[in-house]
Each structure stands twice: as structure tokens, then as C-alpha cells.
Amino acid sequence: MSSEEETTNMTAGLPTATAMDTVAMTTAEPTTNGSFHVPFLWIIALSSVLGGLVVLLCIVACCWQLWKCYSKHFPKGNLRIPRPQFISEEDLTKSDFTISPQIFWEELKLDELALDDDMKKKMRMFLIPRNKLSIHKLIGEGQYAQVHFATLVSPSFSCEQKVAVKIMKEHWTDQARHLIEEGMLTVDLLHPNILTIIGISLEFVNSKQIRPLVVMPFLENGDLNSFLKNVRLANNQELSMRWRVDLMAQIASGMEFIASKNIVHRDLATRNCMLDDNYTVKVADFGLARQMHDAEFYKMKIRQSISCSLPVKWVAMEGLNDSIFTTMSDVWSFGVTMWEIFTHAKIPYPGLENYKVLRHLESGHRLYQPDGCPENLYKLMYSCWRKDPCMRPTFGYLREKLEALKVTLSTAEDTWSATIVRKNHGANIRQANALYHNAWV
């Protein structure tokens, strides 16, 4: 545009348009359809935000409901599983066996067992999540249960713990509940001569049935009955008198503690006394594993709808006659256990069939005095078999007498006997373990 035309336009009051102005004006021209682009995008954006908020609120609501359910079932703070007995005291002071929130799902299994609230509350403190157990080979089997070697895994410990797990073969609600109740009796029995369970795990048998798994320490030295038999059958060796009396005193000490807790064992025998790595006796099987050879038992009801097998030759007269079991009936069984220890696990009343035992006892007969048994020791045994339960000695009295007797005995044979026993027992460890775990079921 010439300078003359610009002057003319300015004079006329018209704006001057440059090339850039022309481009800008062309670009900015709105169209009829274009006027709807901006509101449409805003609608899409707002809808997306609102949808996201709805999803977020749903997630928060679900989490809140889960938390309310979790808080209802669990107290504040971490839940702890009892720490295995075979972990060193130093390790125990450094770490705890805490359960992660995954145990929340174990609560669903607990609800299927129809336990009372007090039992549920107690059991939660000893509940082991099923995925913490790795079950391996079968090491024992009975009529109603199997025992497996297993390992217990925890991120709190640097190594796996060897355990034995008792599993019911089939599911019976009453038997499962009874198994749990009897197992929970031992969790508070902290005594050097008592074997307590580590905990209980639960697994689904099907969509509605739950099977309890009782987790116990794995003791490679086996049970006292197998140990004594191995000694007797290995070149006719014998434990020293002092060692045998010491074994009796340890069992009496454990039973004294059990009696102080108003618990009746009902199946005390050498087969239910275990040996740890130092050959310390641990009284075990508080109703958890009563099954042995069928010939040694007869059936009787101990609770409505619950049947258990009892060893006739270890049961007190009142138990055979009237199904009465007290601490004094445990004292009777302890007398038979003393006899077993002294005879290196011979069968009581040899040659006498079970159905004849009660009549044999009612006629005044008792177990004979073993060869080499001191008179004072046999009198102590015999006092456990008095017909009147009130006339039998207490476990405290028995422990004191046995400990006093042990002090008077010579220690000269102990080192020699211990060497022989450990050598022979170690050579037959697999056989001993098989016998040991069979006693559990």
C-alpha cells in the first residue's frame, strides 16, 4: 500500500491493516461448529473426575468395613506366637515372632470351629498362619491322626525351626474342638519337665470344614519308653540306679506342676514322656495323642459325644470302675510309670489280658517288685496303688522322696551308663524316632 493511500485512510478514520493483522484476523474467525468444542471438553473432564471420586469413595468404604471387622476381632498391637522352646534365650530377647495382618484371614477359619469366645481369644494368641508351615514326611500314624515332620518359617528368625505337626486324618467337629481344647491346656504350662505346644494352625478341608494342626517341638531323642527299651535290648545294658531315680523325680516334678494347675493328665506313662537333647524328661500328650495299639485300650465316654481310648494297665481302679479321673488317679499312673522305668519299659502285668486287670486289682494284687529294686523304692511305688485315692501320696511328696533317694545313691556308674546309652541310642535313632512319634498318635 502506498503512502498516499495510507494517508487517505487515516484521514477517513479507517484502521490500517498490515500483513500480520490479516493473518491473525483470518485465524481468529470463529465457525458455527467450533463454538461447541470448549464446553464439550469440560464435560468430559468433569465426568472423569467425578467417576474417579466415586471409585475412590468405594475403595475407602470397603477398607473402612474391613478395618472395622479386623478391629472387632483383634486387640490393638501386634499378635504374637509363643516363641519355640529351642530358640536360645539370647535370640528371644532380640526378636519376637509377630504375626502379619494376613492372620486376619485365619479368623474366618476360627469362626467355623464353634469355639466359645474365651477359647477363641486365647487361641488367637497362639494361632500360626498355615503358610508359615512347610509339612514334610510322615513320621507317625495312628487310628485318628498322623504326625509329620515340618518346618516353621518366620521372617523374624534367620532359620527354619524343626517341628512336629499332628494332623487329624478325617474331620469330626467334636474331635477337632476337643483336640484344640486339650492343646490349649499346655500353652501356659511353662516348666522344664513339661512339653508345651508351640501353637495351632488351621486349614480348610473343604469349603465349610476346618482341620486343626497341632504344632509341637521336634525332639530327636524320642520318647522315654523307646529309650529304655533300646537300652535294655542293647547288650542287656541298664541305666544306673541313680539315673533311673532321677528320671522318676523329673516326671514327679512336672506332674506336681500340672496338678497345681488343676489339670488331670489321664494318660501318664513312659510313652508320653519325651527326652530333649540333654535327656531331660518332658511330660507330654495332654489328651492330644492317646491312641496306641488297639489291644492295650478299651473304649469309654469321657464327655458327651466324645470317645477316647484309655490304656487299661495304667488306669486307676476308680477310672476302670466309674470313669473317675483326678490327680490321685494320675498318681496311680505315676506308680506304673516308675515300675516301667525300673524294668526298662517292660509291659505291666505281663501275660494278663486287659479284661482281667480290674478283677486282678480288686482281689488285692498289684505289680510285682522288680529284681534289684530297693525295698524303700518299691514301697513308694506301692503307695501309689492304694485303693482309696485319698490315701495315695501327692506328687510333691513323691518328688521330695525321690530327690532325697537320688542324693544317697552313688554317681560312680552315671558317666559309664550315659556313654553306653548315648552310643546305642544314637545308632538306633531312626527306629527310636519312629516309636517316639507313634506314641503321639
C-alpha positions as CSV (number, residue, x, y, z in Angstrom):
1,M,0.0,0.0,0.0
2,S,1.4,3.4,-1.0
3,S,2.0,6.2,1.4
4,E,-0.7,8.2,-0.3
5,E,-3.3,5.5,0.3
6,E,-2.4,5.3,3.9
7,T,-2.7,9.0,4.3
8,T,-6.1,8.8,2.7
9,N,-7.4,6.0,5.0
10,M,-6.1,7.7,8.1
11,T,-7.8,10.9,7.1
12,A,-11.0,9.0,6.6
13,G,-10.7,7.4,10.2
14,L,-10.2,3.8,8.9
15,P,-7.6,1.5,10.6
16,T,-4.7,0.3,8.7
17,A,-4.2,-3.5,8.2
18,T,-0.8,-5.0,7.8
19,A,0.1,-8.5,6.6
20,M,0.3,-9.9,10.1
21,D,-3.0,-8.4,11.0
22,T,-4.6,-10.1,8.1
23,V,-3.2,-13.5,9.1
24,A,-4.4,-13.0,12.7
25,M,-7.9,-12.0,11.7
26,T,-8.2,-14.9,9.4
27,T,-7.1,-17.4,12.0
28,A,-9.4,-16.0,14.7
29,E,-12.6,-16.2,12.7
30,P,-15.0,-18.5,14.6
31,T,-17.2,-21.0,12.9
32,T,-20.6,-22.1,13.9
33,N,-19.4,-25.7,14.8
34,G,-16.2,-24.6,16.6
35,S,-18.2,-22.7,19.2
36,F,-19.2,-26.0,20.8
37,H,-15.6,-27.5,21.2
38,V,-14.7,-26.0,24.6
39,P,-17.8,-26.8,26.6
40,F,-17.7,-30.4,25.4
41,L,-14.2,-30.9,26.6
42,W,-15.1,-29.5,30.0
43,I,-18.0,-32.0,30.3
44,I,-15.7,-34.9,29.6
45,A,-13.1,-33.8,32.1
46,L,-15.7,-33.2,34.9
47,S,-17.2,-36.6,34.2
48,S,-13.8,-38.3,34.6
49,V,-13.1,-36.6,37.8
50,L,-16.5,-37.4,39.3
51,G,-16.1,-41.1,38.2
52,G,-12.7,-41.3,39.9
53,L,-14.1,-39.8,43.1
54,V,-16.9,-42.4,43.1
55,V,-14.4,-45.2,42.7
56,L,-12.1,-43.8,45.4
57,L,-15.0,-43.4,47.8
58,C,-16.0,-47.1,47.1
59,I,-12.4,-48.2,47.9
60,V,-12.3,-46.1,51.1
61,A,-15.7,-47.6,52.2
62,C,-14.5,-51.1,51.6
63,C,-11.3,-50.5,53.5
64,W,-13.3,-49.0,56.4
65,Q,-15.5,-52.0,56.6
66,L,-12.5,-54.4,56.6
67,W,-10.8,-52.3,59.3
68,K,-14.0,-52.4,61.4
69,C,-14.2,-56.2,61.1
70,Y,-10.4,-56.5,61.8
71,S,-10.7,-54.2,64.9
72,K,-13.6,-56.2,66.2
73,H,-11.7,-59.5,66.1
74,F,-8.2,-58.4,67.2
75,P,-6.9,-56.2,70.0
76,K,-4.6,-53.3,69.4
77,G,-0.9,-54.1,68.8
78,N,0.9,-57.0,67.3
79,L,-0.3,-60.5,67.9
80,R,2.5,-62.9,69.0
81,I,3.0,-66.6,68.6
82,P,4.8,-68.2,71.6
83,R,8.4,-68.5,70.8
84,P,9.7,-72.0,70.3
85,Q,11.4,-73.5,73.4
86,F,14.5,-74.5,71.4
87,I,15.5,-70.9,70.4
88,S,18.2,-69.6,72.6
89,E,17.4,-67.0,75.3
90,E,19.7,-64.5,73.6
91,D,17.7,-64.8,70.4
92,L,14.5,-64.5,72.2
93,T,15.5,-61.1,73.7
94,K,16.3,-59.8,70.2
95,S,13.2,-60.7,68.3
96,D,9.6,-61.6,68.6
97,F,7.5,-63.9,66.4
98,T,4.9,-61.4,65.3
99,I,2.0,-62.3,63.0
100,S,1.4,-60.1,60.0
101,P,-2.1,-58.8,59.2
102,Q,-2.6,-61.9,57.0
103,I,-3.8,-63.7,60.2
104,F,-7.0,-61.8,59.7
105,W,-8.0,-64.4,57.2
106,E,-7.3,-67.1,59.8
107,E,-10.2,-65.6,61.7
108,L,-12.5,-66.9,59.1
109,K,-11.4,-70.4,59.9
110,L,-11.7,-69.9,63.6
111,D,-15.4,-69.0,63.2
112,E,-16.1,-72.4,61.7
113,L,-15.0,-74.3,64.8
114,A,-17.8,-73.1,67.1
115,L,-15.5,-72.4,70.0
116,D,-16.6,-70.2,72.9
117,D,-15.4,-66.6,73.0
118,D,-12.8,-67.2,75.7
119,M,-11.2,-70.1,73.8
120,K,-11.1,-68.1,70.6
121,K,-9.5,-65.1,72.3
122,K,-6.8,-67.4,73.8
123,M,-6.3,-69.3,70.7
124,R,-5.7,-66.2,68.6
125,M,-2.5,-65.5,70.6
126,F,-1.2,-68.9,69.5
127,L,-2.6,-69.2,66.0
128,I,0.0,-69.9,63.4
129,P,-0.8,-68.9,59.8
130,R,-0.9,-72.0,57.6
131,N,1.5,-70.6,55.1
132,K,4.2,-70.4,57.8
133,L,4.3,-74.2,58.0
134,S,6.1,-76.4,55.5
135,I,5.0,-80.0,56.1
136,H,7.3,-82.8,55.0
137,K,7.5,-86.5,55.5
138,L,5.1,-88.7,57.6
139,I,6.8,-89.9,60.8
140,G,4.0,-91.4,62.7
141,E,0.4,-92.6,62.3
142,G,-2.4,-93.8,64.5
143,Q,-6.1,-94.6,64.1
144,Y,-7.2,-91.0,64.1
145,A,-4.2,-88.8,63.4
146,Q,-0.9,-88.6,61.6
147,V,2.3,-86.9,62.7
148,H,4.5,-85.2,60.2
149,F,8.0,-83.7,60.4
150,A,7.7,-80.0,59.4
151,T,9.5,-76.7,59.5
152,L,8.1,-73.4,60.9
153,V,9.1,-70.4,58.9
154,S,9.2,-66.8,60.3
155,P,10.8,-63.6,58.9
156,S,11.7,-62.8,62.5
157,F,14.1,-65.7,62.7
158,S,17.1,-66.3,60.5
159,C,16.5,-70.1,60.2
160,E,13.7,-72.5,60.0
161,Q,12.5,-74.3,63.1
162,K,12.1,-78.1,63.2
163,V,8.6,-79.0,64.5
164,A,6.3,-82.0,64.6
165,V,2.7,-81.4,63.3
166,K,-0.2,-83.6,64.3
167,I,-3.0,-83.7,61.7
168,M,-6.3,-85.4,62.0
169,K,-6.9,-88.0,59.3
170,E,-10.6,-87.1,59.0
171,H,-12.7,-84.2,60.2
172,W,-15.0,-84.6,63.1
173,T,-16.2,-81.3,64.6
174,D,-16.2,-82.7,68.2
175,Q,-12.8,-84.3,67.9
176,A,-11.3,-81.2,66.3
177,R,-12.7,-79.0,69.1
178,H,-11.5,-81.5,71.7
179,L,-8.1,-81.5,70.2
180,I,-7.8,-77.8,70.3
181,E,-9.1,-77.5,73.9
182,E,-6.6,-80.1,75.1
183,G,-3.8,-78.5,73.2
184,M,-4.5,-75.1,74.6
185,L,-4.3,-76.5,78.2
186,T,-0.5,-76.7,77.7
187,V,0.3,-73.3,76.4
188,D,0.6,-71.8,79.9
189,L,2.4,-74.8,81.4
190,L,5.9,-73.3,81.4
191,H,8.0,-75.8,83.3
192,P,11.3,-77.6,82.5
193,N,9.7,-81.0,82.7
194,I,6.6,-80.3,80.6
195,L,6.4,-80.2,76.8
196,T,4.2,-77.4,75.7
197,I,2.8,-77.0,72.2
198,I,4.1,-74.1,70.0
199,G,0.8,-73.3,68.5
200,I,-2.1,-74.4,66.4
201,S,-2.7,-73.8,62.7
202,L,-5.9,-74.2,60.8
203,E,-6.6,-75.4,57.2
204,F,-9.7,-75.9,55.1
205,V,-10.6,-79.5,54.5
206,N,-13.4,-78.2,52.2
207,S,-15.4,-75.0,51.8
208,K,-17.0,-75.5,55.3
209,Q,-14.8,-77.8,57.4
210,I,-11.7,-76.8,59.2
211,R,-8.9,-79.1,60.4
212,P,-6.6,-78.1,63.3
213,L,-2.9,-78.8,63.0
214,V,-1.2,-79.0,66.4
215,V,2.4,-77.8,66.2
216,M,4.9,-79.2,68.7
217,P,8.7,-79.1,69.1
218,F,10.5,-81.9,67.3
219,L,12.6,-83.9,69.8
220,E,15.1,-86.2,68.1
221,N,15.9,-88.2,71.2
222,G,12.4,-89.6,71.2
223,D,10.2,-90.9,74.0
224,L,11.3,-92.4,77.3
225,N,9.7,-95.8,76.6
226,S,11.7,-96.3,73.3
227,F,14.8,-95.0,75.0
228,L,14.5,-97.5,77.9
229,K,13.8,-100.4,75.5
230,N,16.8,-99.6,73.4
231,V,19.0,-99.6,76.5
232,R,17.6,-103.0,77.6
233,L,17.9,-104.6,74.2
234,A,21.4,-103.2,73.5
235,N,23.6,-105.9,75.0
236,N,21.4,-106.2,78.1
237,Q,22.7,-102.8,79.4
238,E,20.9,-100.9,82.2
239,L,20.8,-97.4,83.4
240,S,22.3,-96.7,86.8
241,M,20.0,-96.7,89.8
242,R,20.7,-93.0,90.3
243,W,19.8,-92.2,86.7
244,R,16.5,-94.1,86.9
245,V,15.5,-92.4,90.2
246,D,16.4,-89.1,88.6
247,L,14.0,-89.8,85.7
248,M,11.3,-90.6,88.2
249,A,11.9,-87.4,90.1
250,Q,11.8,-85.2,87.0
251,I,8.4,-86.7,86.0
252,A,7.1,-86.2,89.5
253,S,8.2,-82.6,89.3
254,G,6.4,-82.0,86.1
255,M,3.2,-83.7,87.4
256,E,3.4,-81.7,90.6
257,F,3.2,-78.5,88.5
258,I,0.4,-79.9,86.3
259,A,-1.6,-80.8,89.5
260,S,-1.1,-77.3,90.8
261,K,-2.9,-76.0,87.7
262,N,-5.8,-78.3,88.3
263,I,-5.1,-80.3,85.2
264,V,-5.6,-84.1,85.1
265,H,-3.3,-85.8,82.5
266,R,-5.2,-89.1,82.4
267,D,-2.5,-90.9,80.3
268,L,0.8,-90.7,82.2
269,A,3.2,-93.4,81.0
270,T,6.8,-93.6,79.7
271,R,5.5,-93.5,76.2
272,N,4.1,-90.0,76.8
273,C,7.4,-88.6,78.4
274,M,9.8,-87.2,75.8
275,L,13.5,-86.6,76.0
276,D,15.2,-83.4,74.8
277,D,18.8,-83.0,73.6
278,N,20.1,-83.2,77.1
279,Y,17.9,-86.2,78.0
280,T,15.7,-84.0,80.3
281,V,12.3,-85.6,80.7
282,K,9.3,-83.7,79.3
283,V,5.8,-84.8,80.2
284,A,3.7,-84.6,77.1
285,D,0.4,-85.6,75.4
286,F,-2.3,-83.9,77.4
287,G,-5.1,-85.7,75.7
288,L,-3.6,-84.9,72.3
289,A,-2.4,-88.4,71.4
290,R,-3.9,-91.2,73.4
291,Q,-4.1,-93.8,70.6
292,M,-1.7,-96.7,70.8
293,H,-2.0,-100.4,70.0
294,D,-5.7,-101.3,70.0
295,A,-5.1,-104.3,72.3
296,E,-4.0,-102.0,75.1
297,F,-7.2,-100.0,75.2
298,Y,-10.9,-100.2,75.7
299,K,-13.5,-97.5,74.9
300,M,-15.2,-95.3,77.4
301,K,-17.0,-91.9,77.3
302,I,-15.3,-89.0,78.9
303,R,-17.6,-86.4,77.6
304,Q,-20.9,-86.4,75.8
305,S,-20.4,-87.5,72.2
306,I,-16.6,-87.7,72.6
307,S,-15.0,-91.1,72.8
308,C,-11.4,-91.7,73.8
309,S,-9.2,-94.8,74.2
310,L,-7.5,-95.4,77.6
311,P,-4.7,-97.8,78.5
312,V,-6.2,-100.3,80.9
313,K,-3.0,-101.3,82.6
314,W,-2.1,-97.7,83.6
315,V,-5.6,-96.6,84.7
316,A,-6.6,-96.4,88.4
317,M,-9.3,-98.6,89.8
318,E,-11.8,-95.8,90.1
319,G,-11.1,-95.0,86.4
320,L,-11.9,-98.6,85.4
321,N,-14.9,-98.9,87.6
322,D,-16.6,-95.4,87.4
323,S,-14.7,-93.4,84.8
324,I,-13.4,-91.1,87.5
325,F,-10.1,-89.3,86.8
326,T,-8.4,-87.0,89.3
327,T,-4.9,-86.0,90.3
328,M,-4.9,-89.1,92.5
329,S,-5.7,-91.3,89.5
330,D,-2.6,-89.7,87.9
331,V,-0.6,-90.7,90.9
332,W,-1.7,-94.3,90.3
333,S,-0.4,-94.0,86.7
334,F,2.8,-92.5,88.0
335,G,3.4,-95.6,90.1
336,V,3.1,-97.7,87.0
337,T,5.4,-95.3,85.2
338,M,8.0,-95.8,88.0
339,W,7.7,-99.5,87.5
340,E,8.3,-99.1,83.8
341,I,11.4,-97.0,84.3
342,F,12.9,-99.6,86.7
343,T,12.1,-102.5,84.4
344,H,13.3,-100.6,81.3
345,A,9.9,-100.4,79.8
346,K,8.5,-103.9,80.3
347,I,4.8,-104.3,79.8
348,P,2.9,-104.1,83.1
349,Y,1.1,-107.2,84.3
350,P,2.8,-109.5,81.8
351,G,0.5,-112.2,80.4
352,L,-2.6,-110.6,81.9
353,E,-5.3,-109.7,79.4
354,N,-6.9,-106.3,79.7
355,Y,-10.4,-107.5,80.6
356,K,-8.9,-109.4,83.6
357,V,-7.0,-106.4,85.0
358,L,-9.8,-104.9,87.1
359,R,-10.7,-108.2,88.8
360,H,-6.9,-108.7,89.4
361,L,-6.7,-105.4,91.2
362,E,-9.9,-105.8,93.1
363,S,-8.6,-109.1,94.5
364,G,-5.7,-107.1,96.1
365,H,-2.9,-107.9,93.5
366,R,-0.5,-105.2,92.3
367,L,2.6,-105.1,90.1
368,Y,5.4,-107.2,91.4
369,Q,8.6,-105.9,92.9
370,P,11.2,-105.9,90.1
371,D,14.5,-107.7,90.5
372,G,17.1,-105.4,92.1
373,C,14.5,-102.8,93.2
374,P,15.3,-101.4,96.7
375,E,12.6,-102.0,99.2
376,N,12.1,-98.3,100.0
377,L,11.6,-97.5,96.3
378,Y,9.1,-100.3,95.8
379,K,7.2,-99.2,98.9
380,L,6.9,-95.7,97.3
381,M,5.6,-97.3,94.1
382,Y,3.1,-99.4,96.0
383,S,1.8,-96.4,97.9
384,C,0.6,-95.0,94.6
385,W,-1.7,-98.1,94.1
386,R,-3.8,-97.8,97.3
387,K,-7.4,-98.5,96.6
388,D,-8.6,-95.3,98.4
389,P,-7.4,-92.3,96.3
390,C,-7.2,-90.2,99.4
391,M,-4.6,-92.5,100.9
392,R,-2.2,-92.1,97.9
393,P,0.8,-89.7,98.2
394,T,0.8,-86.3,96.5
395,F,3.2,-85.6,93.6
396,G,5.0,-83.1,95.9
397,Y,5.7,-85.8,98.4
398,L,6.8,-88.2,95.7
399,R,9.2,-85.7,94.3
400,E,10.8,-84.9,97.6
401,K,11.3,-88.6,98.5
402,L,12.8,-89.4,95.1
403,E,15.1,-86.4,95.2
404,A,16.3,-87.4,98.6
405,L,16.8,-91.0,97.5
406,K,18.8,-89.8,94.5
407,V,21.2,-88.0,96.8
408,T,22.0,-91.1,98.7
409,L,22.9,-93.2,95.5
410,S,26.3,-93.4,94.1
411,T,27.3,-91.4,91.0
412,A,30.1,-93.8,90.0
413,E,28.1,-95.6,87.3
414,D,26.5,-92.5,85.8
415,T,29.2,-91.4,83.4
416,W,29.7,-95.0,82.1
417,S,26.0,-95.6,81.7
418,A,25.5,-92.3,79.9
419,T,28.2,-93.1,77.4
420,I,26.8,-96.6,76.6
421,V,23.2,-95.3,76.3
422,R,24.1,-92.4,74.1
423,K,26.2,-94.6,71.8
424,N,23.5,-97.3,71.4
425,H,20.6,-94.8,71.2
426,G,22.3,-92.8,68.6
427,A,22.9,-95.8,66.4
428,N,19.2,-96.6,66.5
429,I,17.9,-93.0,66.3
430,R,15.7,-93.7,63.3
431,Q,14.0,-96.6,64.9
432,A,13.6,-94.7,68.2
433,N,12.1,-91.7,66.4
434,A,9.5,-94.0,64.7
435,L,8.5,-95.4,68.0
436,Y,8.5,-92.0,69.6
437,H,6.1,-90.4,67.1
438,N,3.8,-93.4,67.1
439,A,3.3,-92.7,70.8
440,W,1.9,-89.3,69.8
441,V,-0.9,-90.7,67.8
